[in-house]
Amino acid sequence: MSWLRDSLREFFRKGDLVLLSLCVAASAYGLVLIYSATRYLESNRNVIVQSVAIVLGILVYIALSSVDFELLTEKSWKLLLAFNVVFNLLTLTPLGLERNGNRSWLGVEGFPVNIQPAEITKLSFVLLLAWQCIKLRDRGISRPSSLFQLAGHTVLLCGIITVASGDFGMAFTYLFIFVIMAWSAGVQKRWFLLAAVLVVAAILLIWPHVSDDYRMARFTVVVDHLTGNTETLYEQTQGVGYQQTRSLLAIGSGGLFGMGYLQGVQTQSSSTVSLIARETDSIFAVCGEELGLVGCTLVLLLLAAIILRCIWVSRRARSPQSALIAMGFAGMLLVQTAVNVGMCLYLFPIIGLTLPFFSYGGSSIVTMFAAMGIVSSIKTRSLPSWLRDRSRI
C-alpha cells in the first residue's frame, strides 16, 4: 500500500485542494437541496445515490490529478474518438432508456443507477478537441481546411447525440464548448461572425416548417413570454411553459431569505401544483423558494468560483494544450449554469441541462468531479512563476 500513500502524499502536495474544496462545498450544498426537493417522496434513495456519487467523484478527482492527459491523448486519440462514437450510439441498443422524450440513458441489469453516455464523453471530447486545435495551429487554425476539421469533429458528435438520444440540450453544450475552445485557440473573429449569420439565416429559413413542433414550441413560448404576447398566455402558463412558470413563481415567492428550509410550498407539495423535475432541472428554483435570493446568490458564487479557478489554472498551464483543456471545462460549467438558471427564470427554453454539482444525477456529479480532476492534473504540472513570466516575453 506504499504506492497509495505516496500517491496521496503527492496529491496533497501538488493537487488543487482549493478547487476540490469548492467542488465538495457545492455538491454538499446541492445534497441539502436534493434532500428537500425529494422529501415529498418519503424515500432517501436519491440522497443516498447522490452521496455515493459524490464520494466516488472525490476519489476520481484524486486519481485523475496524477494523470498526464496530454500524453494520454497523444497516444490514444483514436481510441478516445471511437469511445465517444460507440458509447453514445449504445443508446440506440436495447440498453437505451427513454425519459421525457430523450433516449439519453443506459440501463444495465443489476447496476443500481443509469448511465448517461453524453455526460461522460464530454471529458474525452474536450481532451480531443484541445489536442486537435494544437495540431492544426501549426498549419494555421483559421484556415478553412482547419476549421472544417474542427467543426466536423464537433458536428459529428453533436449529430450522433441528437440522432441517438434526441438530447438537444447536451448537443448545445458540446457546441458551446467548441466555441469557447476555438475562440481561446485563436480562431479569427470573422469566422464566428460568419457562423452567427449562417445560424440566424438557417433559423429563419426552417422556422416556418418546424414552428409547430413541440421542441420548437419551447423556444416560441419563451419569446412570447419575454415580449409580453398575450395571445399565447395559456401556453405560457399552463401549456409548454408550465414548468418555467412554476419555477419563476417559486423563486419570486422566496423573496430575500426564502420561506425556510423544508418549508417551500411548491417544493414540499406532492400535488399537481408543484415544481416539475425539482431535484434536477428546477433545483435552482427549490433554492430560490426555500432559501431566497441569499441562497441563490451563494449557489452562483460557488459556481463562479469554480469557473474562475479553471480559468486561473488555464492561465498558468505548462502548454497551450493544457490551457485549452482547462478553458473547455470552464466553458462547460458556464453554459450549463447559464442555461439551467435561465430555464428557471423563464429566460431560456427547457432543454434538460442540469445545474453542475447541485442537480441530482450520478453520471453528472461524477463527470463534474472527473473534469475538475483533469484541471487539477494541469495545475500539478503548471509552469513555475519565473518560467511562466519569461514565456510571456
C-alpha positions as CSV (number, residue, x, y, z in Angstrom):
1,M,0.0,0.0,0.0
2,S,3.0,2.3,-0.1
3,W,2.2,3.4,-3.6
4,L,-1.2,4.6,-2.4
5,R,0.4,6.6,0.4
6,D,2.9,8.1,-2.0
7,S,0.1,9.0,-4.4
8,L,-2.0,10.6,-1.7
9,R,1.1,12.5,-0.4
10,E,1.8,13.7,-3.9
11,F,-1.8,14.8,-4.4
12,F,-1.9,16.8,-1.1
13,R,1.4,18.4,-2.0
14,K,0.6,19.4,-5.6
15,G,-3.1,18.8,-6.3
16,D,-5.6,21.6,-6.5
17,L,-7.1,21.5,-3.0
18,V,-8.8,24.8,-3.5
19,L,-10.7,23.5,-6.5
20,L,-11.6,20.3,-4.7
21,S,-12.8,22.2,-1.6
22,L,-15.1,24.4,-3.9
23,C,-16.5,21.3,-5.6
24,V,-17.2,19.5,-2.3
25,A,-18.8,22.6,-0.9
26,A,-21.1,23.0,-4.0
27,S,-22.0,19.3,-4.1
28,A,-22.7,19.3,-0.3
29,Y,-25.0,22.3,-0.7
30,G,-26.7,20.5,-3.6
31,L,-27.2,17.4,-1.5
32,V,-29.0,19.6,1.1
33,L,-31.3,20.9,-1.7
34,I,-31.9,17.5,-3.2
35,Y,-33.0,16.2,0.2
36,S,-35.6,19.0,0.4
37,A,-36.7,18.5,-3.2
38,T,-37.3,14.8,-2.8
39,R,-38.6,14.8,0.8
40,Y,-42.2,14.5,-0.6
41,L,-41.3,11.1,-2.0
42,E,-40.8,9.7,1.6
43,S,-37.7,7.9,0.4
44,N,-34.0,8.7,0.8
45,R,-32.9,6.8,-2.3
46,N,-32.0,10.0,-4.3
47,V,-29.9,11.4,-1.4
48,I,-28.1,8.1,-0.9
49,V,-27.3,7.7,-4.7
50,Q,-26.1,11.3,-4.8
51,S,-24.0,10.8,-1.7
52,V,-22.3,7.7,-3.1
53,A,-21.7,9.6,-6.4
54,I,-20.1,12.5,-4.6
55,V,-17.7,10.1,-2.7
56,L,-16.9,8.3,-5.9
57,G,-16.4,11.7,-7.6
58,I,-13.9,12.8,-5.0
59,L,-11.9,9.5,-5.4
60,V,-12.0,10.0,-9.2
61,Y,-10.8,13.6,-8.7
62,I,-7.8,12.4,-6.7
63,A,-6.9,9.6,-9.1
64,L,-7.1,11.8,-12.2
65,S,-5.0,14.5,-10.6
66,S,-1.9,12.3,-11.2
67,V,-2.5,11.5,-14.9
68,D,-0.7,13.3,-17.8
69,F,-3.6,13.9,-20.1
70,E,-1.5,15.4,-22.9
71,L,0.4,12.2,-23.2
72,L,-2.7,10.1,-22.9
73,T,-4.5,11.9,-25.7
74,E,-1.4,11.8,-27.9
75,K,-1.1,8.0,-27.5
76,S,-4.8,7.2,-27.5
77,W,-6.7,9.8,-29.6
78,K,-8.1,7.1,-32.0
79,L,-9.4,5.1,-29.1
80,L,-10.9,8.2,-27.4
81,L,-12.7,9.1,-30.7
82,A,-14.0,5.6,-31.1
83,F,-15.2,5.6,-27.5
84,N,-17.1,8.8,-28.0
85,V,-18.9,7.5,-31.1
86,V,-19.7,4.0,-29.9
87,F,-20.6,4.9,-26.3
88,N,-23.2,7.4,-27.5
89,L,-24.6,5.0,-30.1
90,L,-25.3,2.5,-27.3
91,T,-28.5,4.5,-26.5
92,L,-29.9,3.0,-29.8
93,T,-29.5,-0.6,-28.5
94,P,-31.8,-2.4,-26.0
95,L,-29.7,-0.9,-23.2
96,G,-31.1,2.6,-24.0
97,L,-33.7,4.1,-21.7
98,E,-36.1,6.9,-22.6
99,R,-37.2,9.6,-20.3
100,N,-39.2,12.7,-21.1
101,G,-38.8,12.2,-24.8
102,N,-35.0,11.7,-24.7
103,R,-33.3,8.3,-25.0
104,S,-30.2,9.6,-23.2
105,W,-29.5,6.9,-20.6
106,L,-28.2,3.3,-20.5
107,G,-29.7,0.8,-18.0
108,V,-27.6,-2.3,-17.1
109,E,-29.4,-5.1,-15.3
110,G,-28.1,-5.4,-11.7
111,F,-26.5,-1.9,-11.8
112,P,-28.2,0.4,-9.3
113,V,-28.1,3.6,-11.4
114,N,-28.4,4.6,-15.0
115,I,-25.6,6.0,-17.1
116,Q,-25.8,9.0,-19.4
117,P,-23.1,8.5,-22.1
118,A,-23.2,12.1,-23.4
119,E,-22.3,13.3,-19.9
120,I,-19.2,11.1,-19.7
121,T,-18.0,11.7,-23.3
122,K,-17.8,15.4,-22.6
123,L,-14.5,14.7,-20.9
124,S,-12.9,12.9,-23.9
125,F,-14.4,15.4,-26.3
126,V,-12.6,18.3,-24.5
127,L,-9.3,16.4,-24.5
128,L,-9.6,15.5,-28.2
129,L,-10.6,19.0,-29.3
130,A,-7.7,20.6,-27.4
131,W,-5.3,18.1,-29.0
132,Q,-6.8,18.8,-32.4
133,C,-6.6,22.6,-32.0
134,I,-2.9,22.4,-31.2
135,K,-2.2,20.0,-34.2
136,L,-4.0,22.4,-36.5
137,R,-2.5,25.5,-35.1
138,D,0.9,24.9,-36.8
139,R,-0.7,25.0,-40.3
140,G,-3.0,27.9,-39.4
141,I,-6.0,27.3,-37.2
142,S,-8.1,29.9,-39.0
143,R,-7.6,28.3,-42.5
144,P,-10.8,26.9,-43.9
145,S,-9.4,23.4,-44.0
146,S,-8.5,23.6,-40.3
147,L,-11.9,25.0,-39.3
148,F,-13.6,22.3,-41.4
149,Q,-11.8,19.6,-39.4
150,L,-12.6,21.2,-36.0
151,A,-16.2,21.9,-36.9
152,G,-16.6,18.4,-38.5
153,H,-15.4,16.7,-35.3
154,T,-18.0,18.7,-33.3
155,V,-20.8,18.3,-35.7
156,L,-20.2,14.6,-35.9
157,L,-20.6,14.1,-32.1
158,C,-23.5,16.6,-31.8
159,G,-25.2,14.8,-34.7
160,I,-24.7,11.4,-33.1
161,I,-26.1,12.6,-29.7
162,T,-29.1,14.3,-31.3
163,V,-30.0,11.3,-33.5
164,A,-29.3,8.6,-31.0
165,S,-30.8,10.2,-27.9
166,G,-32.7,13.3,-29.1
167,D,-30.9,15.3,-26.4
168,F,-30.6,18.8,-27.9
169,G,-29.6,20.3,-24.6
170,M,-26.4,18.1,-24.4
171,A,-25.7,18.8,-28.1
172,F,-25.9,22.5,-27.4
173,T,-23.4,22.1,-24.5
174,Y,-20.9,20.4,-26.9
175,L,-21.4,23.2,-29.4
176,F,-20.7,25.9,-26.8
177,I,-17.6,24.1,-25.6
178,F,-16.4,24.1,-29.2
179,V,-17.0,27.9,-29.5
180,I,-15.1,28.6,-26.3
181,M,-12.1,26.4,-27.2
182,A,-12.0,27.6,-30.8
183,W,-12.0,31.2,-29.5
184,S,-9.3,30.5,-27.0
185,A,-7.2,28.7,-29.6
186,G,-7.1,31.9,-31.7
187,V,-9.6,31.3,-34.4
188,Q,-10.1,34.7,-36.1
189,K,-13.2,36.6,-35.0
190,R,-14.6,36.9,-38.5
191,W,-15.4,33.2,-38.6
192,F,-17.6,33.5,-35.5
193,L,-19.4,36.4,-37.1
194,L,-20.0,34.4,-40.3
195,A,-21.2,31.4,-38.3
196,A,-23.6,33.5,-36.4
197,V,-25.0,35.0,-39.6
198,L,-25.4,31.5,-41.1
199,V,-27.2,30.2,-38.0
200,V,-29.6,33.1,-38.0
201,A,-30.3,32.6,-41.7
202,A,-30.9,28.9,-41.2
203,I,-33.3,29.5,-38.4
204,L,-35.3,32.0,-40.5
205,L,-35.5,29.5,-43.4
206,I,-36.6,26.5,-41.4
207,W,-38.7,28.2,-38.8
208,P,-42.0,28.2,-40.8
209,H,-41.6,24.4,-41.3
210,V,-40.9,23.4,-37.7
211,S,-42.6,26.1,-35.6
212,D,-45.4,23.7,-34.7
213,D,-43.1,21.1,-33.4
214,Y,-43.2,20.5,-29.6
215,R,-39.5,21.2,-29.2
216,M,-39.7,24.4,-31.2
217,A,-42.7,25.4,-29.1
218,R,-40.4,25.5,-26.1
219,F,-38.5,28.3,-27.8
220,T,-41.5,30.2,-29.0
221,V,-43.2,30.2,-25.6
222,V,-40.1,31.9,-24.1
223,V,-40.0,34.5,-26.8
224,D,-43.8,35.2,-26.3
225,H,-43.2,35.4,-22.5
226,L,-40.3,37.9,-22.9
227,T,-42.2,40.0,-25.5
228,G,-45.4,40.0,-23.5
229,N,-47.5,38.3,-26.2
230,T,-50.9,37.7,-24.5
231,E,-52.3,35.7,-27.4
232,T,-50.4,32.6,-26.2
233,L,-50.9,33.3,-22.5
234,Y,-52.4,29.8,-21.9
235,E,-49.4,28.1,-23.4
236,Q,-47.0,30.3,-21.4
237,T,-48.6,29.4,-18.1
238,Q,-50.4,26.1,-18.4
239,G,-49.1,24.5,-21.6
240,V,-45.5,24.2,-22.8
241,G,-44.3,26.9,-20.4
242,Y,-45.9,25.4,-17.3
243,Q,-42.6,24.1,-15.7
244,Q,-41.0,27.5,-16.2
245,T,-44.0,29.3,-14.8
246,R,-43.9,27.2,-11.6
247,S,-40.1,27.8,-11.3
248,L,-40.5,31.5,-11.7
249,L,-43.3,31.6,-9.1
250,A,-41.2,29.6,-6.7
251,I,-38.2,31.9,-7.0
252,G,-40.3,35.0,-6.7
253,S,-42.2,33.8,-3.7
254,G,-38.9,33.1,-1.8
255,G,-38.0,36.8,-1.6
256,L,-34.8,37.7,0.1
257,F,-34.4,34.9,2.6
258,G,-36.9,32.4,1.4
259,M,-39.8,30.6,3.1
260,G,-37.4,28.5,5.1
261,Y,-35.6,25.2,4.6
262,L,-38.1,22.3,4.1
263,Q,-40.9,25.0,4.1
264,G,-41.3,25.7,0.4
265,V,-45.0,25.4,-0.7
266,Q,-44.2,24.0,-4.2
267,T,-41.1,22.2,-3.2
268,Q,-42.8,20.2,-0.4
269,S,-46.0,19.7,-2.3
270,S,-46.9,16.3,-3.9
271,S,-49.9,17.7,-5.7
272,T,-50.1,18.7,-9.4
273,V,-49.5,22.4,-8.4
274,S,-45.8,21.8,-7.6
275,L,-42.3,22.1,-9.2
276,I,-41.6,19.7,-12.0
277,A,-38.2,17.9,-12.1
278,R,-37.4,19.8,-8.8
279,E,-34.3,17.7,-8.0
280,T,-32.8,18.1,-11.5
281,D,-33.8,20.9,-13.9
282,S,-35.5,23.0,-11.2
283,I,-33.1,22.7,-8.3
284,F,-32.3,26.4,-8.6
285,A,-36.0,27.2,-8.1
286,V,-36.0,25.0,-5.0
287,C,-33.2,27.1,-3.6
288,G,-35.0,30.3,-4.5
289,E,-38.2,29.3,-2.8
290,E,-36.8,28.0,0.4
291,L,-33.5,30.0,0.8
292,G,-34.4,33.1,-1.2
293,L,-32.1,35.4,-3.0
294,V,-29.4,34.9,-0.4
295,G,-29.3,31.1,-1.1
296,C,-29.4,31.6,-4.9
297,T,-26.5,34.1,-4.7
298,L,-24.4,31.6,-2.7
299,V,-25.1,28.9,-5.4
300,L,-23.9,31.3,-8.2
301,L,-20.9,32.4,-6.2
302,L,-19.7,28.8,-5.7
303,L,-20.1,28.0,-9.4
304,A,-18.4,31.3,-10.4
305,A,-15.5,30.5,-8.1
306,I,-15.1,27.0,-9.7
307,I,-15.2,28.5,-13.2
308,L,-12.7,31.2,-12.3
309,R,-10.4,28.6,-10.7
310,C,-10.4,26.7,-14.0
311,I,-9.5,29.9,-15.9
312,W,-6.8,30.6,-13.3
313,V,-5.3,27.1,-13.9
314,S,-5.6,27.7,-17.6
315,R,-3.5,30.9,-17.4
316,R,-0.7,29.0,-15.6
317,A,-0.7,25.8,-17.7
318,R,2.5,24.4,-18.9
319,S,1.4,24.3,-22.5
320,P,-1.3,25.7,-24.8
321,Q,-3.0,22.3,-25.0
322,S,-3.4,22.1,-21.2
323,A,-4.7,25.6,-21.2
324,L,-7.3,24.8,-23.8
325,I,-8.5,21.8,-21.8
326,A,-9.0,23.9,-18.7
327,M,-10.8,26.5,-20.7
328,G,-13.0,23.8,-22.3
329,F,-14.2,22.7,-18.9
330,A,-14.7,26.3,-17.7
331,G,-16.9,26.7,-20.8
332,M,-18.8,23.5,-20.0
333,L,-19.6,24.8,-16.5
334,L,-20.5,28.2,-17.7
335,V,-23.0,27.1,-20.3
336,Q,-24.7,24.6,-18.1
337,T,-25.0,27.1,-15.3
338,A,-26.3,29.9,-17.5
339,V,-28.8,27.7,-19.3
340,N,-30.2,26.0,-16.2
341,V,-30.6,29.3,-14.3
342,G,-32.1,30.8,-17.5
343,M,-34.6,27.9,-17.7
344,C,-35.8,28.6,-14.1
345,L,-36.0,32.3,-14.7
346,Y,-38.1,31.8,-17.9
347,L,-35.2,33.3,-20.0
348,F,-34.2,30.1,-21.8
349,P,-36.3,27.2,-23.2
350,I,-36.4,23.9,-21.3
351,I,-33.6,21.7,-22.8
352,G,-32.9,19.4,-19.9
353,L,-29.5,20.7,-18.7
354,T,-28.7,20.1,-15.0
355,L,-27.0,22.7,-12.7
356,P,-23.4,21.5,-12.2
357,F,-22.7,20.0,-8.7
358,F,-26.2,20.9,-7.5
359,S,-28.7,18.9,-9.5
360,Y,-29.4,15.2,-8.9
361,G,-27.6,12.7,-11.2
362,G,-24.9,10.2,-10.6
363,S,-23.4,10.4,-14.1
364,S,-23.4,14.2,-13.9
365,I,-21.7,14.6,-10.5
366,V,-19.0,12.0,-11.2
367,T,-18.3,13.6,-14.6
368,M,-18.0,17.1,-13.0
369,F,-15.6,15.8,-10.4
370,A,-13.6,14.0,-13.1
371,A,-13.5,17.1,-15.2
372,M,-12.2,19.1,-12.3
373,G,-9.7,16.3,-11.5
374,I,-8.3,16.8,-15.0
375,V,-8.0,20.5,-14.3
376,S,-6.2,19.6,-11.0
377,S,-3.7,17.5,-13.0
378,I,-3.0,20.5,-15.2
379,K,-2.4,22.6,-12.0
380,T,0.1,20.0,-10.7
381,R,2.1,20.3,-13.9
382,S,1.9,24.1,-14.2
383,L,4.9,26.2,-15.0
384,P,6.8,27.8,-12.1
385,S,6.2,31.6,-11.9
386,W,9.7,32.6,-13.1
387,L,9.4,30.4,-16.2
388,R,5.8,31.5,-16.8
389,D,6.8,35.1,-16.7
390,R,9.6,34.5,-19.2
391,S,7.3,32.6,-21.5
392,R,5.2,35.7,-22.0
393,I,8.1,37.7,-23.4
